[in-house]
């Protein structure tokens, strides 16, 4: 689904965007340099979609009355380029308009820095090692020799580099002063190579620490910590290290249950049944939506995982042929829903259940731990569908072992579970194995 504005938002994040805007509008006056905010959420939680919706919100004059310049940068897209400075300066120049007068000082300063790094950097290596390690720098070196003498010492080179970067920083400061503020949203930094991610943070800190600039870094903090420790060692105190670059860390809010419900309702129509495009073998009603919402909330699935779950369901449950009336037995439908969720959210349980290797205690513990409203109901679904390894045990023994047997049932006998048979159809045996193989066959296109 293509979601671009908060009008299409299924997660209810506009209020969070307003809070961020209010925070930035005040906090930027209490820092002596750029304001850097870390926006933390797991992969697939909707960070990229949020930034896109937020930028489109800020593009409206009603919200952005002072016409703050807003720039979006995808760090991962530029990872292969090797230099975050080039990426960020290019984004600034593009935002001003490459041929505009405002961009000209930036371009000139950036060219000096880029030429210095490509030309002098290679000459330093060649001079002190005798090896020309960057053949691609020949042109830059030639231009350098034609226009300027090569400094005679390492300290001259260091001084020249500092002067070039200082001139670039002044050009950035002048550009910011012409605006009411510049907000740069950096996405996918946590997906970059460790050395590039660290270089990105260092560049923001040392080159773009200009008052009036705000950076919002959308990251999975745990992944960024792995990158930092890969660069500096496992003993790195990451919270203190990250605090050097970021003044405030905020988590992307977790969706509320009503947001999950709205998302499930929307996805049911979008992925499972669409007129003239796809029909669904499962009866789509309110009870289905309730089961979806219960699973995705208790299993804490990310929006990306939920989308993938519905794609799997759409393929598995797609109606084929001309029969428009009959539907799957309801246990088969709910069982397929459960397996599609487990495949993404709990792959180990998915495999065990699909191969009838999930032990009684493990199954009972799983449904109790994730917090579904009626763990016994879900356990019984898996038990009657042949997903739990019970051997020759009788229902009474299975329920006793699972901890779901009540005192009344202990004295009066196990409840009648034969009614589940009508939900599974002609045979209950091996139903979860059938569902498992159906999903796996479609996933492998076999």
N, C-alpha and C positions, 0 to 999 in steps of 0.2 A: 504494500500500500504506500502511496506517495503522500506523505504528510509534510506540509510546508509551513502552515500557520497554526496558531493556537486555536483557531476555529475548528481545525481537524484533529486537535489533540485528544488522544484517548487516555492520557495519564494525568490530566489535571495539573499541568505544570506552570500555567500562566501566573498564578499568584507567587510562585517561587521566583519567576523572572522579575516580577515587580519588586520583590524584596531585594534581589540582587541589584537592581537598578538604584533603589533608594540607598543601599549600603555604599555603592560605588560613588554616587553623587555627593555623599558626605565624607567618606573615608579618604578620598583622593586629596582632600585638603589637609589631612593629618599625616601625610608621608612626604618626605623630602625628595623622593625620587619617584619611579614608576610604582604603581600599585599592582601587585601580582596576587591573583586568587587561584587556588587549586580547587577544581570541581571534581570531586571523587565519586566514582561509581564503578561497579564491575563491568567487564566487557559485556556488551549486549544489553545494557540497562537503559539505553536511549540517550546517551550523552550527545551523540552527533545530531540526532533528531531534535533534541532540545536546543542546541546551538543554532540550528537552521531556523527553527520557529522563532527563537529569540531575536536573531538578526533581522528577520522579516518584520517582527514587531517594532524593532528600533528604526526600521526604514521609514516608518510612518511619521509625518511631521507632528501629529497629535501627541505621540509619545516622546519623540526626540525633538523637542522644540528648539533646542540650541544647535541642532544639526551636528551632533557628535559624529565624527567619522568612525564607522564600524567596519572592521576588516576580518575576514575569515581566512585562516591558514590551516591546511592539513599537513602536519609535520611529516607524516608517513609518506605522502606523495613525493616529498622532496628529499627523502632519506638518501636515495641513490646519488643525489647531487654532491653530497659530502660536506657542505658548508651551510649551517643554518643562517649565518649572516646574510648570505646571498638570497636565501629564501625570504627572510623577513624584509630586507630592503626592497626586493622585487615586489613584494606584496604592498608595501607603502607607495612605491612609484606607480604601480597599477591603480591603486586607490585614488591617487591624485590625478591620474591621467598621464600617460608616458610623455606626451608632447606639451604638457602644461608648464607654465612658468614656475609653479610651486614645486614641480618635480625636478627641475633642472639642477638646483644646487645639490639635491640628493644624488642624482645621477652622476654628476661630476665627482663628488666626494667618494661615491661608491666605486667609480671607475679607478680612482687613484688607489683605493685600498685593494681592490681586486687585482689590479695590475701589479701592485707591490708584492702581494702574496704569491701570485703566479710566477712573476719574473725573479724578484730578489730571493724569494724562498728557495727556488731551484738553484740559483747561483751560490747561495750559502752552502747548500748540501754539496754541490760540485766542488766548491773551493776547499772545503774541509775534508772531503772523502775521496775526491778525484773521480767520482762516479756521477754521471748525468742520469739521475733517477727519474726525471720527468721530461721525456722527450716531447711531450705536448706543450711544454713551457718554452720551447725554442722561439716561437713567435713573440711571446711576451718579453723574453730576454732581449731579443733583437730590438724591439721598440724601446725597451729600457735603455739599452746602450746608446741608441740614437739620440735620446732626449736627456739623458742624465748620467753623470759619472757614477760608477759603482762605489759605494762607500768602502773605505779601506779597512774597516774593522767590524767585528761583531757588534760592538757597542754603537757604532754608527747605524748599523742595520736596525738595531733595537730602537734607537731614537727615531729613525725614519718611520718605523712601523707605528710607534706611539703617536707621532705627529699626524700620520694618515688617519688613524682611528679617532684621534681627538677632533680632527676636521670633520669626519663623518658624524661624530656625535653632536657637534655644533650644528650641522646641517639638519639632523633629526630634531634637535631642540627648536630650531627656527621653524621647522615644518609644524611641530606640535603647537607652537605659539600662535600660528595662523588659524588653528582650529579651536573649537570649544572643548576639545578633548579627543583623544584617539583611543578606541577600544579594539584590541586585537584578540580574537578568539582563536586559540590554538587547539586543534583536535588531533587525536591519534598519537600523541607524543609517547605514550606507553607502548606503542607497537614498534617503535623505531629501534635500530641497533643500539646497544647500551652506550657506546662511545658517542653516537650522534645525539641521543637523548640528553646526555650530560653536557655535551657541547652546546645544545640548544638552551639549557638552563643558564649556562655560563655566559652565553651571548646576550640573553635578556638582562642578566645582572650587570654586565660590564659595559655593554654598548647602548642598551636601551633604557638605562636607569635615568629617565628624563621625566620630570614632574609634568603631569598632564596625560601621561600614557597609562593605560590600564590593560593588563593581560589577564585573560581567563584561560587557565590550562585545564582542559578536560582530560583526566587521566584515571586509570585504575591504579590507585596508590600502591597496591601490593605489587603490581607488575613493574611500576617505576622503581620501587625499592629493590627488586631483583636486578634491574638494570644498573642501579647505582652500586650495588654490592658486587656485581660482575666487574665493574670498572675499578672499584676501590678496595674490594675485599669483604669477606663475610662479616668482619668485626665492625663495619661501618655503623655508626649511630645515625640511622637514616632520618628519624624525626628531627634531630638537630641539624643534620645536613640540609634537609629540605627546607627548614625554617630560614636558612640563609637566603633563599630565593622567593619564598612565598610568605606574605604577611597574614593571609587568612586561608584556611582550608574549610570548605563546606561540602557536605555530601549531597548528591542529587537525591531528592526525596523519593522514598519508596512509594509505589502506587498504593492507594487505599483500596479497600475491597470493592467499593462502588466503581472505582476506575477499572479494576479487573473485570467486573461484571459488564461494564460498557464495552471494554475491549473484546471480551468473549462474545457478546451479542453481535458486535460488528464483524468479527472474524467468522462467526458461524455463517453469516450470509455471504461474506466475501470469498471464503476458501471452500466451503462445503457445498453450497447450493446457489447457483447463479443461472438465471433464466437463459435458455438456449446455449449455455456453455457447460454447465456441470450440474448433475443431479446427485443426490446423496442417498445411500441405502439405509442410513440411520434416521429414525424419526427425530426431526429437529423441533424440540419444544423447550419450555421453560426449565424442566427438570434437567435437561442436558446442560443448559447454560449454568445451572447451579452446580452441577458436578464439575464442570470445567473450572469455574471460579474457585471451588473448594480445593481442587488439585493444585492450580497454579499459585494460589496464595499460600497454602500450607507447605508446598515444596519450594516456595520462594524462587520461582522461575523468573528469568529476565524477560523483558518484552521480545527480545530476539529469539529466545528459546520458545516462547509462546507462539510466535509466528511460524517457526519451523514445525512445531507440534501440529498446527493446523494444516500446514502443507502436507505433512505425512498423512493426517486424517483425510484430507481431500483426495489424495491418491488411493489410499486403501479403501475408502468408502464410496468411491465414485461409482455411480450407477451406470451399468452397461446394458445395452439392449433396449427393447421397447417397453419393458415392464415398468410402469410408473406407479403401481399401486402397492406392491409388497415391500416390506421393510425387514431389516435384520431383526432377529430376536434381540430383546433389549439388553440381555447380558453380554451378547457378542458386541453390541455397540459400545456399552460402557467399558467392557474389557479392552476393546481397541483404543478407546480414549485413554484408559489408564496406561496401557503399554506405550502409546505414543508419547505420553508425558514422561514416563520412566526412562524411555530411551534417551531423552535429552537431559532430564534432571537427576536421574539415579541409574546410570547405565549398568552398574553391577547388579542391582535388583532386577532390572529388565532382563538381563541375560539369564539369571538364575530362575526367574519366574517362567521365562520362555522355554527353558529346558527341564522344567519340573524338578529343579534342584534347590529351590528355596525351602529351607527348613521351617518347621512350625514356629519355633521361638523367634527366629529371625523375621518372619513375616509379621507376626503379632507385634514385635518390638518396633518394626518399621512404621506401621500405621499408627501406633501409639506415639512414637517420637515426632512424627511430622505434624501431629495435632489435628487430624481430620475429626469432624464432629462425632462420627460413629465408626471408630476403628474396627469394631466387630463386623459391621456391614461390609466393609472393604475386604476384610480378612475372609469372610464367608464367600464373597465373590471369587476371590482367588482360589479358595479351597474347592468350591463346587465346580470351578472351571478347569480343575486339574493342573493348577500351576504350582501347588505346594507338595513337597515330598512327604507323603504321609504313610507310604508303604501299605501295610494291611490294617492300619489302625481304624477303629470304628469312630463315628462322629463324636460320640461322648468323650472318647480318649483324646481326640484332636482338640476339642474345645477346652478340655481340662488342661492339656499341655499348653495351650495358647494363653490361658489365664482368663478367658472370656466366659467360662462356665459359671453361672450364678449359683448361689446356695440353693435356691428353689429348684433349679434344674438338676443339681446334684442329687437331690432327694426324690424328685418326681420324674427324672429322666430327661435326656437331651431333647431340645425342641425339634420339631419336624422341619427339616430343611428341604423336603422334597419339592416345595414350591419353586425352588430355584431351577429345577429341571425345565420348567416351561420357559424360563428366561434364556436357557442355553439351547433349546431345541431338541433334536432327536438324540443327542449324545452330549454328556458333560465331559467325557474323558478327552484329555488332550486339547481342550479349546484354546488355552493360552499358548500352547506350542503351535497351533495353527495360526493364531494371530501373529506370533513372533516370526514365523517363517514368511507370512504374507508381507509383513513390514520389511523384513530383510530382503526378500526377493525384489520388492519394488525399489528398495534403496540401492540394490546392485544392478537394477535394470535387467534382471534375469527373467 
